[in-house]
Amino acid sequence: MQVDRDEQDGVPQETVEDWGPGLQKVRKRRLLLWILIAVYMPLMWIAQRLTHSFWDALPVFWVWFALLIVIMTYSALARCPRCGNYFHMNGMSLLYLRKCLHCQLHVCADKPGKKTSPAAS
């Protein structure tokens, strides 16, 4: 009987290549969040320059804040391709670390030259 090298004890084993699309989704969601955070200061500066009033610039802040809540929720609900749990959430704690909070899969594990196991760190 021939045994597939990607199969062990009849259970298919996942490889780093299998995690690529899931990790790409996690990276995309993280990038959206960091871009939104980086846009805050220039956006508020422009709003202050155009309106010359704190109260008139306040709607710009609330729109940005609403987008922040949406994008944070979107990125927080990204699932780890290895373990299937939320990548950035463990219970009620939301931590934007570079590793899965459950299985320690690095966000760039599918890229060449990156370490994939916690023991290799």
C-alpha positions, -999 to 999 in steps of 0.1 A, spaced: 0 0 0 14 34 -10 12 62 16 9 97 5 37 118 19 13 145 29 -8 120 48 0 106 82 -21 79 99 -48 84 72 -51 121 81 -40 147 55 -13 170 69 -14 207 62 16 224 47 27 260 49 14 265 13 -21 256 25 -21 285 49 -11 311 23 -46 323 13 -57 325 50 -26 344 60 -30 367 31 -65 376 43 -52 383 78 -24 405 64 -49 424 42 -72 431 72 -43 442 94 -31 465 66 -65 482 63 -65 488 100 -30 503 101 -38 525 71 -69 538 88 -49 546 120 -22 564 100 -48 585 81 -62 600 113 -37 628 120 -35 642 84 -73 639 81 -79 658 113 -53 684 104 -70 690 70 -104 692 87 -91 718 112 -75 738 84 -106 738 63 -132 745 91 -111 765 116 -134 751 143 -132 721 166 -170 717 164 -172 718 126 -144 692 124 -161 669 148 -182 651 121 -150 641 103 -138 625 136 -170 606 141 -169 592 105 -133 582 111 -142 566 144 -171 547 129 -148 534 102 -123 524 129 -149 503 147 -159 486 115 -124 479 103 -113 467 138 -142 443 139 -134 431 104 -97 425 112 -105 410 147 -127 383 131 -100 370 108 -95 333 114 -62 315 117 -58 291 87 -40 265 110 -62 263 140 -94 280 129 -96 303 159 -96 341 157 -61 352 149 -61 383 171 -86 374 198 -83 351 227 -115 352 247 -124 389 250 -89 402 246 -80 417 212 -42 418 207 -27 427 173 4 406 176 22 390 147 14 355 158 -19 336 163 -29 338 199 -38 301 199 -13 281 178 15 308 175 14 307 136 33 338 124 15 362 101 42 358 75 47 320 79 39 314 42 66 337 30 101 323 22 126 326 50 101 330 78 100 307 108 68 286 111 71 269 145 72 285 180 103 264 188 122 280 159 117 315 173 
